[in-house]
Amino acid sequence: MEPFRLHVFVCDQKKSQDAPCCSCHGSAQVIDALRREIATHALEDEVQITVCGSLGLCAHGPNMVVYPEGIWYAGVKPSDIPEIVRSHFQHDTPVERLILTDQAALRAEVLAHRGTAVLP
């Protein structure tokens, strides 16, 4: 038995000003919107949010991964959060337009950044 139905890792990696990272793409606002939306729908007992370091996809941020499915969302904006919560978290239908679907490219990019990435 899992302690939570879903576990969401959201990158909030901060890097130097000239390096791409989730924080420079607005991850703090995404995290705030996610926390508010989870509370609005009373999902705190079902969805665990964990803020983490780099997921290895810095140029695509803000990034988040939803487990147990292993859905990788990229380029998430605060305005996307209500749709993600409603569609994915409440109705088990991931938001396709935000998913990184090319698993080989995803893996290659994460592995290329492994030296600087902190993976969940």
MOPAC internal coordinates of N, CA, C and O (Angstrom, degrees):
PM7 1SCF
backbone

  N    0.0000 0     0.00 0     0.00 0    0    0    0
  C    1.4417 1     0.00 0     0.00 0    1    0    0
  C    1.5265 1   109.84 1     0.00 0    2    1    0
  O    1.2310 1   120.67 1   -49.06 1    3    2    1
  N    1.3182 1   116.32 1   130.94 1    3    2    1
  C    1.4576 1   122.26 1   179.14 1    5    3    2
  C    1.5277 1   109.83 1   -85.03 1    6    5    3
  O    1.2310 1   119.97 1   -36.03 1    7    6    5
  N    1.3435 1   117.66 1   143.97 1    7    6    5
  C    1.4665 1   119.10 1   178.23 1    9    7    6
  C    1.5327 1   112.57 1   -68.59 1   10    9    7
  O    1.2310 1   120.21 1   154.84 1   11   10    9
  N    1.3432 1   117.21 1   -25.16 1   11   10    9
  C    1.4572 1   122.38 1   178.47 1   13   11   10
  C    1.5179 1   108.26 1  -135.92 1   14   13   11
  O    1.2310 1   120.38 1   -31.94 1   15   14   13
  N    1.3072 1   116.87 1   148.06 1   15   14   13
  C    1.4628 1   121.27 1   178.34 1   17   15   14
  C    1.5258 1   110.50 1   -67.75 1   18   17   15
  O    1.2310 1   120.41 1   141.05 1   19   18   17
  N    1.3451 1   116.82 1   -38.95 1   19   18   17
  C    1.4547 1   122.67 1   178.87 1   21   19   18
  C    1.5254 1   109.84 1  -131.98 1   22   21   19
  O    1.2310 1   121.02 1   -36.06 1   23   22   21
  N    1.3253 1   115.66 1   143.94 1   23   22   21
  C    1.4563 1   121.42 1   174.92 1   25   23   22
  C    1.5216 1   106.62 1  -125.37 1   26   25   23
  O    1.2310 1   120.64 1   -61.83 1   27   26   25
  N    1.3326 1   116.38 1   118.17 1   27   26   25
  C    1.4574 1   122.97 1  -175.09 1   29   27   26
  C    1.5250 1   109.37 1  -109.50 1   30   29   27
  O    1.2310 1   120.87 1   -59.89 1   31   30   29
  N    1.3317 1   115.94 1   120.11 1   31   30   29
  C    1.4558 1   121.96 1   174.45 1   33   31   30
  C    1.5195 1   107.70 1   -99.87 1   34   33   31
  O    1.2310 1   120.46 1   -54.29 1   35   34   33
  N    1.3419 1   116.72 1   125.71 1   35   34   33
  C    1.4601 1   121.76 1  -179.40 1   37   35   34
  C    1.5229 1   108.32 1  -120.87 1   38   37   35
  O    1.2310 1   120.87 1   -56.86 1   39   38   37
  N    1.3211 1   115.95 1   123.14 1   39   38   37
  C    1.4576 1   120.35 1  -179.88 1   41   39   38
  C    1.5209 1   110.82 1   -72.96 1   42   41   39
  O    1.2310 1   121.12 1   -44.05 1   43   42   41
  N    1.3269 1   115.46 1   135.95 1   43   42   41
  C    1.4616 1   122.39 1   173.79 1   45   43   42
  C    1.5308 1   109.36 1  -134.48 1   46   45   43
  O    1.2310 1   121.32 1  -146.61 1   47   46   45
  N    1.3373 1   115.08 1    33.39 1   47   46   45
  C    1.4645 1   121.75 1  -178.16 1   49   47   46
  C    1.5210 1   110.78 1   -61.07 1   50   49   47
  O    1.2310 1   120.73 1   -45.57 1   51   50   49
  N    1.3162 1   116.22 1   134.43 1   51   50   49
  C    1.4634 1   122.24 1   176.09 1   53   51   50
  C    1.5234 1   107.87 1  -112.27 1   54   53   51
  O    1.2310 1   121.05 1   -47.55 1   55   54   53
  N    1.3316 1   115.60 1   132.45 1   55   54   53
  C    1.4604 1   121.59 1   178.86 1   57   55   54
  C    1.5222 1   108.45 1  -130.65 1   58   57   55
  O    1.2310 1   120.83 1    -1.72 1   59   58   57
  N    1.3213 1   116.02 1   178.28 1   59   58   57
  C    1.4633 1   119.79 1   178.12 1   61   59   58
  C    1.5275 1   109.31 1   -60.91 1   62   61   59
  O    1.2310 1   120.60 1   -20.28 1   63   62   61
  N    1.3098 1   116.45 1   159.72 1   63   62   61
  C    1.4621 1   122.38 1  -173.19 1   65   63   62
  C    1.5256 1   114.51 1   -56.75 1   66   65   63
  O    1.2310 1   119.77 1   150.06 1   67   66   65
  N    1.3200 1   118.03 1   -29.94 1   67   66   65
  C    1.4637 1   119.57 1  -176.81 1   69   67   66
  C    1.5328 1   113.22 1   -91.17 1   70   69   67
  O    1.2310 1   119.50 1   175.52 1   71   70   69
  N    1.3130 1   118.56 1    -4.48 1   71   70   69
  C    1.4631 1   121.73 1  -179.46 1   73   71   70
  C    1.5229 1   110.55 1  -100.41 1   74   73   71
  O    1.2310 1   120.34 1   -45.66 1   75   74   73
  N    1.3376 1   116.95 1   134.34 1   75   74   73
  C    1.4700 1   118.71 1   177.91 1   77   75   74
  C    1.5308 1   110.51 1   -65.45 1   78   77   75
  O    1.2310 1   121.08 1   -38.24 1   79   78   77
  N    1.3211 1   115.53 1   141.76 1   79   78   77
  C    1.4581 1   120.37 1   177.88 1   81   79   78
  C    1.5170 1   109.53 1  -161.77 1   82   81   79
  O    1.2310 1   121.04 1   -17.82 1   83   82   81
  N    1.3157 1   115.61 1   162.18 1   83   82   81
  C    1.4595 1   119.63 1  -177.98 1   85   83   82
  C    1.5258 1   112.32 1   -64.14 1   86   85   83
  O    1.2310 1   119.96 1   142.86 1   87   86   85
  N    1.3219 1   117.68 1   -37.14 1   87   86   85
  C    1.4672 1   118.61 1  -178.39 1   89   87   86
  C    1.5268 1   111.38 1   -65.61 1   90   89   87
  O    1.2310 1   119.77 1   143.12 1   91   90   89
  N    1.3193 1   118.04 1   -36.88 1   91   90   89
  C    1.4706 1   119.37 1   178.80 1   93   91   90
  C    1.5313 1   111.92 1   -72.53 1   94   93   91
  O    1.2310 1   120.45 1   164.92 1   95   94   93
  N    1.3343 1   116.74 1   -15.08 1   95   94   93
  C    1.4691 1   121.61 1   176.47 1   97   95   94
  C    1.5291 1   111.71 1   -96.47 1   98   97   95
  O    1.2310 1   119.47 1  -175.54 1   99   98   97
  N    1.3395 1   118.62 1     4.46 1   99   98   97
  C    1.4619 1   120.97 1   174.55 1  101   99   98
  C    1.5109 1   116.32 1    98.18 1  102  101   99
  O    1.2310 1   120.06 1  -150.92 1  103  102  101
  N    1.3200 1   117.48 1    29.08 1  103  102  101
  C    1.4693 1   119.63 1  -178.27 1  105  103  102
  C    1.5332 1   113.04 1   -63.12 1  106  105  103
  O    1.2310 1   119.71 1   147.89 1  107  106  105
  N    1.3187 1   118.16 1   -32.11 1  107  106  105
  C    1.4757 1   119.66 1   179.58 1  109  107  106
  C    1.5266 1   110.93 1   -61.37 1  110  109  107
  O    1.2310 1   120.56 1   139.61 1  111  110  109
  N    1.3228 1   116.53 1   -40.39 1  111  110  109
  C    1.4662 1   120.18 1   178.56 1  113  111  110
  C    1.5345 1   111.16 1   -68.57 1  114  113  111
  O    1.2310 1   120.39 1   144.01 1  115  114  113
  N    1.3314 1   116.86 1   -35.99 1  115  114  113
  C    1.4690 1   121.16 1   176.86 1  117  115  114
  C    1.5263 1   109.80 1   -64.60 1  118  117  115
  O    1.2310 1   120.39 1   136.11 1  119  118  117
  N    1.3149 1   116.86 1   -43.89 1  119  118  117
  C    1.4667 1   121.42 1   179.76 1  121  119  118
  C    1.5232 1   110.48 1   -62.90 1  122  121  119
  O    1.2310 1   120.38 1   134.90 1  123  122  121
  N    1.3267 1   116.87 1   -45.10 1  123  122  121
  C    1.4728 1   120.64 1   177.80 1  125  123  122
  C    1.5246 1   111.07 1   -60.38 1  126  125  123
  O    1.2310 1   120.39 1   134.50 1  127  126  125
  N    1.3340 1   116.85 1   -45.50 1  127  126  125
  C    1.4677 1   120.62 1   179.68 1  129  127  126
  C    1.5265 1   110.74 1   -63.33 1  130  129  127
  O    1.2310 1   120.26 1   140.57 1  131  130  129
  N    1.3260 1   117.12 1   -39.43 1  131  130  129
  C    1.4658 1   121.28 1   179.44 1  133  131  130
  C    1.5217 1   110.95 1   -64.43 1  134  133  131
  O    1.2310 1   120.40 1   134.32 1  135  134  133
  N    1.3078 1   116.84 1   -45.68 1  135  134  133
  C    1.4673 1   120.33 1   178.62 1  137  135  134
  C    1.5294 1   111.59 1   -61.50 1  138  137  135
  O    1.2310 1   120.46 1   136.72 1  139  138  137
  N    1.3300 1   116.73 1   -43.28 1  139  138  137
  C    1.4709 1   120.57 1   178.74 1  141  139  138
  C    1.5264 1   111.31 1   -63.46 1  142  141  139
  O    1.2310 1   120.33 1   135.89 1  143  142  141
  N    1.3213 1   116.97 1   -44.11 1  143  142  141
  C    1.4641 1   120.78 1  -176.91 1  145  143  142
  C    1.5350 1   111.07 1   -68.35 1  146  145  143
  O    1.2310 1   120.55 1   141.86 1  147  146  145
  N    1.3184 1   116.56 1   -38.14 1  147  146  145
  C    1.4766 1   120.67 1   176.44 1  149  147  146
  C    1.5271 1   108.98 1   -61.74 1  150  149  147
  O    1.2310 1   120.23 1   135.94 1  151  150  149
  N    1.3200 1   117.17 1   -44.06 1  151  150  149
  C    1.4722 1   121.21 1   179.26 1  153  151  150
  C    1.5215 1   111.25 1   -66.72 1  154  153  151
  O    1.2310 1   120.10 1   138.24 1  155  154  153
  N    1.3223 1   117.42 1   -41.76 1  155  154  153
  C    1.4693 1   121.69 1   179.92 1  157  155  154
  C    1.5213 1   111.41 1   -57.39 1  158  157  155
  O    1.2310 1   120.51 1   142.75 1  159  158  157
  N    1.3235 1   116.64 1   -37.25 1  159  158  157
  C    1.4699 1   121.28 1  -178.30 1  161  159  158
  C    1.5239 1   113.09 1   -97.85 1  162  161  159
  O    1.2310 1   120.52 1  -168.71 1  163  162  161
  N    1.3424 1   116.61 1    11.29 1  163  162  161
  C    1.4681 1   122.68 1   178.14 1  165  163  162
  C    1.5251 1   111.90 1    51.92 1  166  165  163
  O    1.2310 1   120.79 1  -132.97 1  167  166  165
  N    1.3295 1   116.09 1    47.03 1  167  166  165
  C    1.4627 1   121.36 1  -179.78 1  169  167  166
  C    1.5312 1   112.92 1  -104.23 1  170  169  167
  O    1.2310 1   120.17 1  -168.62 1  171  170  169
  N    1.3253 1   117.27 1    11.38 1  171  170  169
  C    1.4736 1   120.28 1  -176.25 1  173  171  170
  C    1.5248 1   112.56 1   -58.76 1  174  173  171
  O    1.2310 1   119.56 1   149.03 1  175  174  173
  N    1.3233 1   118.45 1   -30.97 1  175  174  173
  C    1.4588 1   121.21 1  -179.42 1  177  175  174
  C    1.5227 1   112.69 1   -83.67 1  178  177  175
  O    1.2310 1   120.19 1   172.75 1  179  178  177
  N    1.3392 1   117.25 1    -7.25 1  179  178  177
  C    1.4632 1   121.47 1  -178.28 1  181  179  178
  C    1.5182 1   113.56 1  -111.74 1  182  181  179
  O    1.2310 1   120.68 1   151.38 1  183  182  181
  N    1.3471 1   116.31 1   -28.62 1  183  182  181
  C    1.4671 1   120.98 1  -173.60 1  185  183  182
  C    1.5202 1   109.51 1  -121.24 1  186  185  183
  O    1.2310 1   120.81 1   -61.70 1  187  186  185
  N    1.3228 1   116.06 1   118.30 1  187  186  185
  C    1.4639 1   122.27 1   176.45 1  189  187  186
  C    1.5264 1   108.32 1   -96.63 1  190  189  187
  O    1.2310 1   120.29 1   -52.64 1  191  190  189
  N    1.3225 1   117.05 1   127.36 1  191  190  189
  C    1.4631 1   122.24 1   177.08 1  193  191  190
  C    1.5229 1   107.75 1  -105.57 1  194  193  191
  O    1.2310 1   120.93 1   -53.03 1  195  194  193
  N    1.3270 1   115.83 1   126.97 1  195  194  193
  C    1.4528 1   121.33 1   176.67 1  197  195  194
  C    1.5186 1   108.67 1  -123.90 1  198  197  195
  O    1.2310 1   120.47 1   -59.74 1  199  198  197
  N    1.3172 1   116.71 1   120.26 1  199  198  197
  C    1.4604 1   122.12 1   175.42 1  201  199  198
  C    1.5235 1   106.29 1   -81.86 1  202  201  199
  O    1.2310 1   120.85 1   -48.09 1  203  202  201
  N    1.3307 1   115.98 1   131.91 1  203  202  201
  C    1.4658 1   119.32 1  -175.39 1  205  203  202
  C    1.5260 1   110.87 1  -134.62 1  206  205  203
  O    1.2310 1   121.86 1    -5.92 1  207  206  205
  N    1.3124 1   114.05 1   174.08 1  207  206  205
  C    1.4542 1   120.89 1   174.09 1  209  207  206
  C    1.5164 1   109.64 1   -79.60 1  210  209  207
  O    1.2310 1   120.52 1    18.44 1  211  210  209
  N    1.2862 1   116.62 1  -161.56 1  211  210  209
  C    1.4513 1   122.60 1  -172.09 1  213  211  210
  C    1.5232 1   113.78 1   -56.11 1  214  213  211
  O    1.2310 1   121.56 1   -45.55 1  215  214  213
  N    1.3342 1   114.62 1   134.45 1  215  214  213
  C    1.4586 1   121.78 1   172.31 1  217  215  214
  C    1.5288 1   110.21 1   -94.51 1  218  217  215
  O    1.2310 1   120.21 1   179.40 1  219  218  217
  N    1.3439 1   117.20 1    -0.60 1  219  218  217
  C    1.4492 1   121.82 1   175.38 1  221  219  218
  C    1.5103 1   115.15 1    90.20 1  222  221  219
  O    1.2310 1   119.90 1  -168.95 1  223  222  221
  N    1.3202 1   117.79 1    11.05 1  223  222  221
  C    1.4671 1   121.91 1  -178.85 1  225  223  222
  C    1.5275 1   109.89 1  -126.39 1  226  225  223
  O    1.2310 1   120.55 1  -131.84 1  227  226  225
  N    1.3039 1   116.55 1    48.16 1  227  226  225
  C    1.4575 1   123.43 1  -168.63 1  229  227  226
  C    1.5265 1   114.62 1   -53.61 1  230  229  227
  O    1.2310 1   119.54 1   140.74 1  231  230  229
  N    1.3074 1   118.47 1   -39.26 1  231  230  229
  C    1.4606 1   121.35 1  -176.97 1  233  231  230
  C    1.5218 1   112.53 1   -72.89 1  234  233  231
  O    1.2310 1   119.81 1   167.12 1  235  234  233
  N    1.3206 1   117.98 1   -12.88 1  235  234  233
  C    1.4681 1   122.30 1  -176.53 1  237  235  234
  C    1.5199 1   113.27 1  -101.93 1  238  237  235
  O    1.2310 1   119.32 1  -178.32 1  239  238  237
  N    1.3235 1   118.89 1     1.68 1  239  238  237
  C    1.4475 1   122.42 1  -169.58 1  241  239  238
  C    1.5058 1   115.96 1   -67.91 1  242  241  239
  O    1.2310 1   121.38 1    -8.44 1  243  242  241
  N    1.3067 1   114.97 1   171.56 1  243  242  241
  C    1.4574 1   129.03 1    -7.65 1  245  243  242
  C    1.5337 1   112.75 1   -65.46 1  246  245  243
  O    1.2310 1   121.82 1   -37.94 1  247  246  245
  N    1.3224 1   114.11 1   142.06 1  247  246  245
  C    1.4547 1   122.28 1  -177.17 1  249  247  246
  C    1.5246 1   110.83 1  -115.11 1  250  249  247
  O    1.2310 1   121.55 1   -31.01 1  251  250  249
  N    1.3331 1   114.64 1   148.99 1  251  250  249
  C    1.4530 1   119.75 1   172.87 1  253  251  250
  C    1.5159 1   109.05 1  -148.38 1  254  253  251
  O    1.2310 1   121.08 1   -29.72 1  255  254  253
  N    1.3281 1   115.54 1   150.28 1  255  254  253
  C    1.4580 1   122.42 1   178.48 1  257  255  254
  C    1.5148 1   107.76 1  -123.65 1  258  257  255
  O    1.2310 1   121.06 1   -47.15 1  259  258  257
  N    1.3391 1   115.58 1   132.85 1  259  258  257
  C    1.4572 1   121.43 1  -179.14 1  261  259  258
  C    1.5182 1   108.56 1  -111.41 1  262  261  259
  O    1.2310 1   121.17 1   -59.16 1  263  262  261
  N    1.3324 1   115.37 1   120.84 1  263  262  261
  C    1.4628 1   122.37 1   176.56 1  265  263  262
  C    1.5148 1   109.23 1  -109.83 1  266  265  263
  O    1.2310 1   119.17 1   -30.58 1  267  266  265
  N    1.3332 1   119.19 1   149.42 1  267  266  265
  C    1.4539 1   126.52 1    22.25 1  269  267  266
  C    1.5198 1   115.17 1   -88.43 1  270  269  267
  O    1.2310 1   118.66 1   173.43 1  271  270  269
  N    1.3390 1   120.16 1    -6.57 1  271  270  269
  C    1.4599 1   120.43 1  -176.58 1  273  271  270
  C    1.5255 1   113.53 1   -69.83 1  274  273  271
  O    1.2310 1   120.14 1   151.45 1  275  274  273
  N    1.3254 1   117.34 1   -28.55 1  275  274  273
  C    1.4544 1   120.54 1  -175.91 1  277  275  274
  C    1.5183 1   111.68 1    76.28 1  278  277  275
  O    1.2310 1   120.07 1  -141.72 1  279  278  277
  N    1.3207 1   117.47 1    38.28 1  279  278  277
  C    1.4617 1   122.96 1   178.40 1  281  279  278
  C    1.5258 1   108.68 1   -83.24 1  282  281  279
  O    1.2310 1   120.51 1   -56.67 1  283  282  281
  N    1.3288 1   116.64 1   123.33 1  283  282  281
  C    1.4642 1   122.60 1  -179.77 1  285  283  282
  C    1.5186 1   109.09 1  -101.19 1  286  285  283
  O    1.2310 1   120.65 1   -66.57 1  287  286  285
  N    1.3256 1   116.35 1   113.43 1  287  286  285
  C    1.4579 1   122.60 1   175.77 1  289  287  286
  C    1.5209 1   108.76 1   -98.97 1  290  289  287
  O    1.2310 1   120.56 1   -38.99 1  291  290  289
  N    1.3403 1   116.54 1   141.01 1  291  290  289
  C    1.4661 1   121.07 1   179.72 1  293  291  290
  C    1.5200 1   110.02 1  -134.02 1  294  293  291
  O    1.2310 1   121.27 1   -26.95 1  295  294  293
  N    1.3130 1   115.17 1   153.05 1  295  294  293
  C    1.4559 1   120.84 1   178.78 1  297  295  294
  C    1.5175 1   112.94 1    63.05 1  298  297  295
  O    1.2310 1   121.13 1  -145.93 1  299  298  297
  N    1.3169 1   115.44 1    34.07 1  299  298  297
  C    1.4649 1   120.93 1  -176.99 1  301  299  298
  C    1.5257 1   109.62 1   -73.99 1  302  301  299
  O    1.2310 1   121.17 1   -46.66 1  303  302  301
  N    1.3258 1   115.37 1   133.34 1  303  302  301
  C    1.4639 1   122.12 1   176.25 1  305  303  302
  C    1.5252 1   108.66 1  -111.75 1  306  305  303
  O    1.2310 1   120.11 1   -23.88 1  307  306  305
  N    1.3241 1   117.39 1   156.12 1  307  306  305
  C    1.4666 1   119.12 1   176.67 1  309  307  306
  C    1.5337 1   112.31 1   -52.57 1  310  309  307
  O    1.2310 1   120.23 1   145.26 1  311  310  309
  N    1.3198 1   117.17 1   -34.74 1  311  310  309
  C    1.4710 1   120.80 1  -179.93 1  313  311  310
  C    1.5329 1   112.89 1   -68.72 1  314  313  311
  O    1.2310 1   119.90 1   163.23 1  315  314  313
  N    1.3482 1   117.79 1   -16.77 1  315  314  313
  C    1.4722 1   121.98 1   177.33 1  317  315  314
  C    1.5242 1   112.55 1   -81.87 1  318  317  315
  O    1.2310 1   120.39 1   159.97 1  319  318  317
  N    1.3174 1   116.86 1   -20.03 1  319  318  317
  C    1.4635 1   120.86 1  -171.67 1  321  319  318
  C    1.5310 1   113.51 1   -61.17 1  322  321  319
  O    1.2310 1   118.38 1   134.36 1  323  322  321
  N    1.3389 1   120.69 1   -45.64 1  323  322  321
  C    1.4642 1   118.17 1   178.25 1  325  323  322
  C    1.5338 1   113.04 1   -56.84 1  326  325  323
  O    1.2310 1   120.54 1   140.77 1  327  326  325
  N    1.3297 1   116.58 1   -39.23 1  327  326  325
  C    1.4625 1   119.93 1   178.80 1  329  327  326
  C    1.5267 1   111.43 1   -66.89 1  330  329  327
  O    1.2310 1   120.01 1   137.60 1  331  330  329
  N    1.3277 1   117.59 1   -42.40 1  331  330  329
  C    1.4643 1   120.89 1   179.12 1  333  331  330
  C    1.5244 1   110.15 1   -62.00 1  334  333  331
  O    1.2310 1   120.45 1   133.77 1  335  334  333
  N    1.3226 1   116.75 1   -46.23 1  335  334  333
  C    1.4666 1   120.27 1  -178.87 1  337  335  334
  C    1.5298 1   110.29 1   -64.12 1  338  337  335
  O    1.2310 1   120.55 1   131.99 1  339  338  337
  N    1.3145 1   116.55 1   -48.01 1  339  338  337
  C    1.4695 1   119.98 1  -177.99 1  341  339  338
  C    1.5387 1   111.39 1   -65.07 1  342  341  339
  O    1.2310 1   120.98 1   126.81 1  343  342  341
  N    1.3240 1   115.73 1   -53.19 1  343  342  341
  C    1.4548 1   120.28 1  -173.49 1  345  343  342
  C    1.5284 1   112.35 1   -73.35 1  346  345  343
  O    1.2310 1   120.42 1   127.27 1  347  346  345
  N    1.3254 1   116.80 1   -52.73 1  347  346  345
  C    1.4667 1   120.80 1  -174.57 1  349  347  346
  C    1.5258 1   112.67 1   -82.76 1  350  349  347
  O    1.2310 1   120.56 1   126.31 1  351  350  349
  N    1.3162 1   116.53 1   -53.69 1  351  350  349
  C    1.4609 1   119.77 1  -172.37 1  353  351  350
  C    1.5215 1   112.90 1   -74.20 1  354  353  351
  O    1.2310 1   120.09 1   146.36 1  355  354  353
  N    1.3286 1   117.44 1   -33.64 1  355  354  353
  C    1.4622 1   119.84 1  -178.28 1  357  355  354
  C    1.5270 1   113.16 1   -96.13 1  358  357  355
  O    1.2310 1   120.06 1   146.87 1  359  358  357
  N    1.3351 1   117.49 1   -33.13 1  359  358  357
  C    1.4678 1   120.20 1  -174.36 1  361  359  358
  C    1.5269 1   113.82 1  -118.41 1  362  361  359
  O    1.2310 1   120.03 1  -170.69 1  363  362  361
  N    1.3354 1   117.56 1     9.31 1  363  362  361
  C    1.4694 1   123.08 1   175.64 1  365  363  362
  C    1.5312 1   114.09 1    57.19 1  366  365  363
  O    1.2310 1   120.67 1  -148.16 1  367  366  365
  N    1.3228 1   116.33 1    31.84 1  367  366  365
  C    1.4634 1   121.25 1   177.25 1  369  367  366
  C    1.5215 1   108.44 1  -121.81 1  370  369  367
  O    1.2310 1   119.84 1   -79.66 1  371  370  369
  N    1.3353 1   117.91 1   100.34 1  371  370  369
  C    1.4639 1   120.29 1  -179.82 1  373  371  370
  C    1.5282 1   111.83 1   -57.87 1  374  373  371
  O    1.2310 1   120.72 1   -26.59 1  375  374  373
  N    1.3234 1   116.24 1   153.41 1  375  374  373
  C    1.4599 1   123.49 1  -179.02 1  377  375  374
  C    1.5278 1   107.58 1   -86.58 1  378  377  375
  O    1.2310 1   121.20 1   -83.71 1  379  378  377
  N    1.3160 1   115.30 1    96.29 1  379  378  377
  C    1.4693 1   122.64 1  -172.05 1  381  379  378
  C    1.5242 1   113.95 1   -55.81 1  382  381  379
  O    1.2310 1   119.78 1   141.39 1  383  382  381
  N    1.3128 1   118.03 1   -38.61 1  383  382  381
  C    1.4675 1   120.42 1  -174.69 1  385  383  382
  C    1.5313 1   113.13 1   -65.04 1  386  385  383
  O    1.2310 1   119.98 1   162.95 1  387  386  385
  N    1.3264 1   117.64 1   -17.05 1  387  386  385
  C    1.4650 1   121.53 1  -178.84 1  389  387  386
  C    1.5316 1   113.26 1  -105.75 1  390  389  387
  O    1.2310 1   120.27 1   177.62 1  391  390  389
  N    1.3212 1   117.10 1    -2.38 1  391  390  389
  C    1.4681 1   121.10 1  -174.84 1  393  391  390
  C    1.5220 1   110.66 1   -87.27 1  394  393  391
  O    1.2310 1   121.17 1   -43.39 1  395  394  393
  N    1.3221 1   115.37 1   136.61 1  395  394  393
  C    1.4577 1   120.77 1   170.56 1  397  395  394
  C    1.5320 1   106.18 1   -81.68 1  398  397  395
  O    1.2310 1   120.54 1   -72.97 1  399  398  397
  N    1.3195 1   116.58 1   107.03 1  399  398  397
  C    1.4653 1   120.62 1  -172.00 1  401  399  398
  C    1.5150 1   114.24 1   -95.39 1  402  401  399
  O    1.2310 1   119.44 1   160.08 1  403  402  401
  N    1.3148 1   118.68 1   -19.92 1  403  402  401
  C    1.4587 1   120.99 1  -179.87 1  405  403  402
  C    1.5286 1   108.32 1   -81.30 1  406  405  403
  O    1.2310 1   121.32 1   -88.36 1  407  406  405
  N    1.3211 1   115.08 1    91.64 1  407  406  405
  C    1.4667 1   120.40 1  -174.38 1  409  407  406
  C    1.5273 1   112.76 1   -61.66 1  410  409  407
  O    1.2310 1   119.73 1   143.26 1  411  410  409
  N    1.3294 1   118.11 1   -36.74 1  411  410  409
  C    1.4641 1   120.61 1   179.47 1  413  411  410
  C    1.5263 1   110.79 1   -65.65 1  414  413  411
  O    1.2310 1   120.26 1   136.07 1  415  414  413
  N    1.3329 1   117.11 1   -43.93 1  415  414  413
  C    1.4732 1   120.65 1   178.68 1  417  415  414
  C    1.5257 1   110.36 1   -66.85 1  418  417  415
  O    1.2310 1   120.18 1   139.55 1  419  418  417
  N    1.3125 1   117.26 1   -40.45 1  419  418  417
  C    1.4589 1   122.25 1   178.23 1  421  419  418
  C    1.5244 1   110.18 1   -58.80 1  422  421  419
  O    1.2310 1   121.06 1   128.94 1  423  422  421
  N    1.3178 1   115.57 1   -51.06 1  423  422  421
  C    1.4722 1   120.42 1   179.84 1  425  423  422
  C    1.5264 1   111.46 1   -61.06 1  426  425  423
  O    1.2310 1   120.17 1   136.54 1  427  426  425
  N    1.3290 1   117.27 1   -43.46 1  427  426  425
  C    1.4623 1   120.92 1  -179.11 1  429  427  426
  C    1.5232 1   111.09 1   -61.95 1  430  429  427
  O    1.2310 1   120.27 1   137.03 1  431  430  429
  N    1.3261 1   117.10 1   -42.97 1  431  430  429
  C    1.4601 1   120.22 1  -179.44 1  433  431  430
  C    1.5229 1   111.52 1   -67.02 1  434  433  431
  O    1.2310 1   120.33 1   136.70 1  435  434  433
  N    1.3197 1   116.97 1   -43.30 1  435  434  433
  C    1.4632 1   120.39 1   178.38 1  437  435  434
  C    1.5352 1   109.79 1   -62.02 1  438  437  435
  O    1.2310 1   120.18 1   134.99 1  439  438  437
  N    1.3200 1   117.27 1   -45.01 1  439  438  437
  C    1.4668 1   120.73 1   179.98 1  441  439  438
  C    1.5282 1   111.00 1   -64.32 1  442  441  439
  O    1.2310 1   119.72 1   143.53 1  443  442  441
  N    1.3202 1   118.14 1   -36.47 1  443  442  441
  C    1.4601 1   121.47 1   178.85 1  445  443  442
  C    1.5271 1   111.53 1   -65.10 1  446  445  443
  O    1.2310 1   120.26 1   151.19 1  447  446  445
  N    1.3277 1   117.10 1   -28.81 1  447  446  445
  C    1.4637 1   121.91 1  -179.40 1  449  447  446
  C    1.5161 1   112.42 1  -100.94 1  450  449  447
  O    1.2310 1   120.04 1  -172.14 1  451  450  449
  N    1.3111 1   117.53 1     7.86 1  451  450  449
  C    1.4639 1   121.24 1  -174.74 1  453  451  450
  C    1.5150 1   113.17 1   -55.46 1  454  453  451
  O    1.2310 1   119.79 1   145.20 1  455  454  453
  N    1.3101 1   118.00 1   -34.80 1  455  454  453
  C    1.4606 1   120.19 1  -179.41 1  457  455  454
  C    1.5097 1   113.57 1   -63.56 1  458  457  455
  O    1.2310 1   120.20 1   153.51 1  459  458  457
  N    1.3403 1   117.22 1   -26.49 1  459  458  457
  C    1.4496 1   120.67 1  -179.36 1  461  459  458
  C    1.5283 1   112.11 1  -113.50 1  462  461  459
  O    1.2310 1   120.25 1   174.23 1  463  462  461
  N    1.3219 1   117.13 1    -5.77 1  463  462  461
  C    1.4667 1   121.04 1  -176.86 1  465  463  462
  C    1.5161 1   111.32 1   -95.43 1  466  465  463
  O    1.2310 1   121.76 1   -33.52 1  467  466  465
  N    1.3196 1   114.24 1   146.48 1  467  466  465
  C    1.4578 1   121.28 1   172.70 1  469  467  466
  C    1.5196 1   105.69 1  -111.24 1  470  469  467
  O    1.2310 1   120.19 1   -72.56 1  471  470  469
  N    1.3039 1   117.24 1   107.44 1  471  470  469
  C    1.4639 1   121.35 1  -175.58 1  473  471  470
  C    1.5221 1   109.96 1   -90.54 1  474  473  471
  O    1.2310 1   120.90 1   -33.57 1  475  474  473
  N    1.3534 1   115.89 1   146.43 1  475  474  473
  C    1.4654 1   119.01 1   178.38 1  477  475  474
  C    1.5144 1   111.24 1   -71.07 1  478  477  475
  O    1.2310 1   120.10 1   180.00 1  479  478  477

